[in-house]
Amino acid sequence: MSDDAARVVLSFPDGLSEWGRDQIRTDRYRNYLRRMLDEPRVGDEREEFVDIGCCGDSLDLTFRVEAVEDGTRVGDGTVVELVERAGDVEGGWRVQSAAGPTE
């Protein structure tokens, strides 16, 4: 019997820009998260690196575990779902956050 979770729901601050959201929603980034999570528990928070491109500093984004379904470990078949929660994005290049310039 496998201890692999069927699904893990992670939340991220809604202050992240659309460009940043595009980065974390890629298959490659979800695969990265899957490898980093190991044995998540509801309420766990972890900062993970998000690439913001060639024009700024790195951005560490805080992900929170909102749900873990049908198991305790994250495996190759675990679905990683991302949802928004209220919050600002601190650090990194502010142009890549919703709080950055609008022009």
N, C-alpha and C positions, 0 to 999 in steps of 0.2 A: 504494500500500500504506500502511496506517495504522500509526502507532507507538502507537496507543492501547492501553493495557493492558485486558485483559478483566476483571481483578479485582485489587483491592488489599486486603490484609488489614492492618488496624490494630489494635493492642492498646491497652488502657487499664488503669489500676490497678484491682484488684478491691475496693479500699476505697471506691469510689464508691457512693453510696446508690442505692436503687432509683429514687428520684425523679430523680437525676442520670442514671441509665441510661435512663430513659424519655425524657429530653431529647435524649441523643445518638443514640438509635435512631430518631428521627423522620426522615421523608423530607427535611424542610427542612434538618436538621442534616447528613445525609449529602450533600445537594447542596452545602451550604457546604463540607464537607470536600473534596468533589470539586473545587471551584473553587480551594481553597487548596493542594492537593497538587502540581500541576504535573508534575514529574518525580521521583517518589519512588524512593528506593533502600532496600533492606533494611537495617535498622539505624538509619535516619534517625529522629530524634525531633523533635517540634515541640509547643509548647504552644499550645493553642487555647482561646478563651473559651467557657465554658458558662454559660448563663443560669441563675441559681438562684432566680429569682423576685424578688418585691418585698421580701423580708424579710432581705436580707443583702448581702454584698459579691459582686463577681464571682468566678468560679472559673476559673483557668487549669488545664486538664487536659493532661497529657503523653500524647500518642499516639506509638506506635512503629510503624514500618513493619515488618511481619513477612514479607510476601510481595508480590511484584509479578508477575503472570502475563501472558504473551503480549504484551508491549509495554513501552515506557519512559515514556509520558506518560499522564496521566489525562484522559480525554475524557468527553463526555456519556453515553456508553454504558458506562463503566467501573463495575463493581459495587464498592461500598465495603462490606467486611465488617468487623464489629467483634468482637473477642474479648477476653477478660480475661487479665490477667497478674497475678502477685502484686505487691502494692504498696499503699502508703498514698496518701491524697489529702491534699495539703498546701494551705493557703491557703483563701480563700473562707470561707464560713460553715460551721462544723463541724457544725451541725445537719443539713446536707444531705450529709454524708459518713457512711459506716458507723461512723466513730469518734465520731460525735455522740451526744447523749442517746438513751436507749432508751424514754423515757416519752412 
